[in-house]
Each structure stands twice: as C-alpha cells, then as structure tokens.
Amino acid sequence: MEMKKIAKETGTALACSFLITVLFLLIVAFVALKVGLGEDAVSKIMIAGYVLAPAAGGFMLGKKRKVNRFLWGLCIGVLYFAVYAVIAVVTKDVSFGNIAWVMLPVCLGGMAGGMLS
C-alpha cells in the first residue's frame, strides 16, 4: 500500500514538473516571438526553466513525504532528467553526452525544491 502511495505522489509531482515546463516553453516562445530574443537569451532562460520545473516538483513531493525531503527532491530531479534525456535522444539526433550538461542543474533544482518544502 505504501509503495502505491509513493508512486502516486511521485508521479503527480513529476507531472506537475512537466506541466510547468510546457507552460514555461509556451511563455518563452511567445515572448521570444514578440520581443525577438536572441539565441543566447533563450538558452539562459531555458536553463532557468530546467531548474525551476523540477524544483516545483521537488517542493511538492517534499511537502507530501515530510522525511528526507532533499532526497525526494533529488529523486524528482533524476526522474525529470531521465524523461528529458529519453525524449531528447528519441526526437533529435543528439548523443547523451550532448545533453548531460543539463543533469546537474535539473537534479540540484529538484533537491533545492525538496529542501525548501
């Protein structure tokens, strides 16, 4: 029974993270279209999104689990990165090494969210 509860809470937090990512991408795309942001600015904004989305999921899961919050946040960060990596490798012709630089900010963002909960 406990494992089902943990799986449900983790899935909900991960879904929340991806929903925030989608909303963030839509907002950035709209602003970039209207203002004409350069590639460098969009890249920096996306790194912020890679930190904030798993942080929100880590915060949400940390509130639910109440014990070892930073580890639950890290768990969300690792799961978020795993899904991100699979999607990036399947949809684009990139190697895992090219997207590995995203792993640290994503995992640290999730951990920070768990610690702040």
Residue pairs with C-beta under 8 A, 6 or more apart in sequence:
6 65
9 61
9 64
9 65
10 61
10 72
10 75
10 76
10 79
12 60
13 57
13 58
13 60
13 61
13 64
13 76
14 57
14 76
14 79
14 80
14 83
16 56
16 57
16 60
17 53
17 54
17 56
17 57
17 76
17 80
17 110
18 53
18 80
18 83
20 52
20 53
20 56
20 57
21 49
21 53
24 49
24 52
24 53
25 49
28 42
28 45
28 46
28 49
31 37
32 42
37 45
47 105
50 102
50 105
50 106
50 109
51 105
51 106
51 108
51 109
51 112
52 109
53 80
53 109
54 73
54 76
54 77
54 80
54 81
54 106
54 107
54 109
54 110
54 113
55 73
55 109
55 110
55 112
55 113
55 116
56 113
57 73
57 76
57 80
57 110
57 113
58 69
58 72
58 73
58 74
58 76
58 77
58 109
58 110
58 111
58 112
58 113
58 114
58 115
58 117
59 73
59 113
59 114
59 116
59 117
60 113
60 117
61 72
61 73
61 75
61 76
61 114
61 117
62 69
62 70
62 72
62 73
62 113
62 114
62 115
62 116
62 117
63 117
65 72
69 114
69 115
69 117
70 111
70 114
70 115
71 114
72 114
73 110
73 111
73 112
73 113
73 114
73 115
73 117
74 107
74 110
74 111
74 114
75 110
76 110
76 113
76 114
77 106
77 107
77 108
77 109
77 110
77 111
78 107
78 110
80 106
80 110
81 102
81 103
81 106
81 107
84 99
84 102
84 106
85 96
85 99
85 102
85 103
88 94
88 99
89 95
89 96
89 99
